[in-house]
Amino acid sequence: MASTIRLPASTSARIVQSSSFVQCRTFSETSQQWRGRQMNFRPPSQAQPSFKTRSQGMKLSDLPNDIGILPGTFVRPLWRNMPSVFTAPRDRWHMEWTWVKAWLSNLGSLLQYCKRENSLPLLLSKRRHFGAKLQKEMYTAFAEGNIPKIRQICCDNLAKQLTKGIERRPKTELVTWELVKYLRKPSTNFTGLRVISDRATSIPDIPKSGIRQIIVRMTSRQSTTTTKVQDPSGKEPVETPTVSIKEQDCVEHIVIQNLRWNNQDQGWRVWGHINPTTLEEAWNNPYFKPGLSTLERLEMIKDSVGK
């Protein structure tokens, strides 16, 4: 092949030997090398329907009603549990400022969800009554052992816990629960019932769908009466039933929620109890931590969700 290349007479050709060289293989060698081997090729994956498409045929009764507490929920502690203004003014200021920001954010989310997206009533004056009614029904049903009623008014996880408590209860005992009175203290604006948090959010890509959660602080005096109506064998009734009465003052933060799916409301249910936000959470939770940019806050939220 080199003999066919002609250079002009005035051009001097110089051949330099190189230690590196290019090794070429013909296609016939490659085909012989892979001859007899099975070639595994993945067929192209079929396009999966979107969440919006798959959710159109889902019914409200088929959905799980316990999705947890909405992220970024701030539960203001009692006054006596707040940092002191004199010994820890910086911590107290951070708790108060976080509370104000959370209240404004909750109000904005509520207006966005109820008025702009779904045209729903705010029900501001009925929130405490919803919480009080569900609390009485839940404790009464638990004392009576009414499992169907518990499943009707409680979310799934709470209903399972209460059902297990009923099943573990001795058959020889009869339990009665009574709300003696509400304790009208400053922590509840002297009413015994105070709304601490009211948040709402829409479900992405699903129109007319979302969830609203309300946290009600309740200070009350409750009485539980346990009566032993049979002997341990359960065959004969006891001549003189043993009665045990327990009365105590309680401070509860009860979470009630309403799930909405494709313009259908599930109704108000009890999610459970929640503890107030601690000072450590207010400083370290990415939703409340001060001095973060929006990007840094989102990164911390992603990291916390992945753990």
N, C-alpha and C positions, 0 to 999 in steps of 0.2 A: 504494500500500500504506500510505503514511503517512496518507492521508486516512481510513483505517478505524480508526486508533488514537484513542481518545477519552480525554482526561485530565479529572480532576475540575476543577470551576470554580475552586477555591481553589489549584490547582497551577499554577505558572508554568513553562513549558517554555523551555529555553535551548539553542540550537543552537550548537555550537562547531565551527568548521572545523579540521580536522586535516591536517597535511602528509602523514602516513602513512595509507595506506588498504590495505584487503584486496582483493586481486584474486581473483575467483572464476572458475573455469572449469567449464563443464558437462561431463558425462561424454561427451557427443557429440564435443566437441573433442579429448578425450584419445584416444578411439578412432580419430578421424581421423588424429591425429598418428602413431600406431603402426600404422596400416593399411599392409599390404604388407611389414612387417618380420617377420623370423623370430624367434620367441621361443624361446630356448634354456633349457630347464628340465632340470636334472640328475635323472635317476631316482634314487629312494632306493637307496643302496648295500645290497647283501645282507650279512647278518651273516656274518662270517668265523668258522670254527670256532676254538676256543681251542687254545693250544699243547698242552694236555693231551690234547685230542681227536685232534689231528693226529699226536701222537707215539705213540699207542697201536698203530698199525700199523707203526711203524718197527722195523727189526731192529737188533741190536747191530752187525752187520757193516756196516750202511749209515751208521753215525755216524762223524763225524770224531773221531779219537782224540787229536788234538793241540789242546788248548784253551789252552795256555800255562800259566805258573806261577800258582798260586792267589794272588790279591792278598793282600798283607800277610805274605808269607813272609819270615822273617828268617833269614839264613844267618850264623852267628857266624864272624867271621874267625879266623885263626890267632892265637896268643898274640903272636907277634912283630909282627903287623900291627895289633894293638889300640893305641889311644892309651896313652901312658905314664901310669902312676899319679902320677908326680912332676911331670912337665912339663905334663900336660893332665888333671888329675883330674876336672874337670867333664865333659869328653868321655868319659873312661873310665867314669865313673859312669853317664852316659846310655846308653852301649853295654851295660853290664852290666844295667842296669835294664830296658832294652828287650828284652834276651835273656830275662830272667826272665819278663816279661809275655808275650812270645811263646810261651815254653815252656808257661806255664799255659793260655794261650788254645788252643794246639795240643792239649794234653791234654783240655781240655773239648770241643773239636770232635770229637776222636777217640772219646771216650766217648759223645757224643751220636749220632754217626753209626753206630758199631759196635754199641752195646748198646741204645740206646733206640729207634732207628729201624729197624735192619736185623737185629739179633741175630746179629752176625758176631763171629768171634774177633779179638782184638787182634793176635795174631801178633808180640808184642814181641820174643821171642827169635829169630825167624826173619828179621827185617828185614835185618840185615847180610848174612845168607847169600843172600837174594834179590838184593841189590845185587851181591855178589861173583860170583854165578853169571851174572847178566846181563852184567856187565862182561866176563867171560872169553868168553862166547858171542859178544858183539858184536865184540870185537877179533879173535877167531879167524875169524869169518865174514868180516870186512872184509879180513883178510890173505888168506884163501883165495878171495875174490871170490864168496862165496856170497850172492847177492842175495836169493833166496827166504827164507833164514834171517834176513837182516837185516830184511826186511819183516815177518817173523813176530814178532820180539822188539823191534822199535823202533817208535816213533811215526812218523807220516807224514813230517813235515818232516825228522827225523833220518835216516830211511830214504832220503829223496831225496838228502840231502847225501852220505851214504856211498855210495850208488849212483853218483852223479856221480864221486866219487873213484875208484871201481873202474873206471869206463868210461874215465877219463883215464889210468889206469895203463898203461904200455907192455906189450904182449903178451909181450915178451921177458923180463919180470921175474917172479920167483917170490918172494913175500913170506911170511915166517913170523913170527908173534908169539908171545911167551912171557912169562908172568908169573914173574919170577925169585923174588921173595919179597915179603912185606908188611913194611914198615918200622914197627916197633912203637915209635911215638913218643908223647910225652904228649898231642899233639893228637888222637890216636885212642885214648886210654886204654890205650896200650901193646898194642893189638891189631891195628893197621893198618886197622881198619874202625870207624867211629863214626857213629851216626845223629845228624844235626844237626837235622833237622826231620821231623816226621810230622804231616801235616794231612789233614783229610777234610771234605767238605761234601756236602750233598744237593742234587740238582737240584730247583728249585722246581716244585711242581704235578705232579711225576712220582714216584709212590710206588716205593720200593725201587730208587732210582736215585741215583747220586752218583759222586764221584771221590775217590780217596785218593792223595796224593803223599808220597813219602819221599825225603829227601836224605841220602845216605851219603857221608861223607868217607873217601877211600881214599888211604893213603900206601903206595906200592909201588915196586919196582924192576922195570922192564920192558925187554925186549930185542926188537929188531926186526931180522930178518935178510933182506937183499935179495940174491937170486941172479940173475945174468944167465945165462939158459939158452940163448939163441939170439943170432945176430948181428942187427944192426939190420934187415936185410932179412927176417928171420924164416924163411929158407929152410933154413938149416943150423944144427945145434947148435954151440955153442962148445966147442972142445976142452978149454979150461981155464976153467970157469965162474968169473965174478967174484963174490966174496962180500963183502958189506958188512954189518957187524954194528954196531948202534947200541944202546947200553944207557944208560938214564937213570932218575933218581929222579923220581917224579911225585906230585903232590898233586892229587887230583881230587875234585870235588863232583858226584856223579852223581845225577840225579833219576830215580826209577822211579815208575810210577803204575799204578793199577788202576782201570779204568772199569767202573761197574756200571750196567746199564740194564734196568729192568723185571725185577729179581731175577735177572739174568744177568751173570756176571762175564766181562770180556774177558781177564783174566789180567794178570800183571805185565809191563810193557814199559819200555824205556828211553826217557825223554823227551829226555834230553841232559845237558849240563853247565851249571852255573850258577856265577857268581862270588859270593864272599862279599859281604854287605851292607857298603857303605862308610859312613864317618862322615857324609858329606854326605847320603846317603840316610836315615840314621837321624835326622838333624835336620830334613830337608825333606819326606820322604815323609809324606803325610797319615795313613798307618796308624801311623806311629811318632812323628810330631811332637808334642812335649809342649805343654801349656798350652791345648789346644783343647777346646771343649765338643763334645758329641755332634753337635749341629746343624752346627757349623763343620767338624767332621771329615767329615761326610757331604757337605757342600757342596764341600769340597776334593777329595774322592774323585770326585764327579760331574764337576768341572771337569777333573781329570786324565784321566778316562776319555774325555771329549769331545775331548781334544786329539789 
